[in-house]
């Protein structure tokens, strides 16, 4: 992730956006239960919100520096921060009451890697558990923010089928504003 992008994702302005736009949606979209898996927390502002809504968060961050910083910051919380790739980590099947991924899918190397993540999340979720996420839509603003970043957009028009292929049902994909879309799905 480039430094200006990372700086924005750790900023008070982004924290306010998350609190006013993401948190209300999370509260109405699904019951997260007591054991939430968060993929790609970055600096952890989304983790902070999840800790307001659930008993336990397992945050998996692939960047070693971001994982270490977040682990230190949340050392005395109900969050466990793990450095690694969730598709390769040994985690118990059917464990998590919900999974989330917020603005991180487009940082994966390929659509195939994204699909592998969807299949892995399906494996890790309990039956009936939700998957909730947001990601970017293509725009000049988003492209500028990702110069020198991995930038593989998820096409909202194909996400429904991709999630179905991974085994999810009750899928909703909806635009939120000019730069983000939201999605939800459920493991049957």
Secondary structure, DSSP 4 states (H G I P E B T S, - for coil): --HHHHHHHTSHHHHHHIIIIIHHHHHHH----SEEEEE--TTSHHHHHHHHH-SEEEEEESSHHHHHHHHHHTTTSSEEEEES-TTTS---TT-EEEEEEES-GGGSS-HHHHHHHHHHHHHHEEEEEEEEEEEEPP-HHHHHHTTTS------HHHHHHHHHHTTEEEEEEEE-SSSEEEEEEEE-
